[in-house]
Amino acid sequence: MNVALWIVQGLLALAYLFAGAMKATQPLESLGKSMNWVHAVPLGFVRFIGVAELLGALGLVLPLATGILPWLTVAAAVGLIVVQVGAAIFHVSRQETSKVPINLVLLILAVFVAYGRTGIAPL
């Protein structure tokens, strides 16, 4: 189970590194082409989400890999769960239901990591 958890953590980290880097660094006009929701919120909030996703990605891997404060891996997974619940609610409120399945997949994977690192294959 430990191997499966590491694989999921790595894939989630890559996904959040990519998405977070885009939101944290790309101009709003560029982001708006693929993420039309960014025009509905302040730019600072888009940047905040990007930084949160970047930190979450790092938190999924680095603490456990280095053995330094490994409980932060669970905390990062829980933080990303919160991000995805918020994203799903936001998309539903805007009738963007086609985006919700992606949120649900990321949510389920983050729940798997959080539960797995506390219950199945604890730190």
Number of C-alpha atoms within 10 A of each C-alpha: 10 13 9 12 19 17 13 17 24 16 15 22 21 15 16 24 20 15 17 24 17 19 26 21 13 14 11 18 12 12 17 14 10 9 12 12 15 18 13 10 9 10 15 10 13 22 20 15 18 23 21 20 26 23 18 25 27 20 24 31 19 15 17 18 13 9 10 10 12 18 18 18 26 24 15 24 26 20 18 27 21 14 18 21 15 13 17 21 15 15 16 14 10 11 11 13 13 10 13 19 11 13 20 16 12 20 21 14 20 25 17 19 27 26 17 18 22 14 11 14 13 12 15
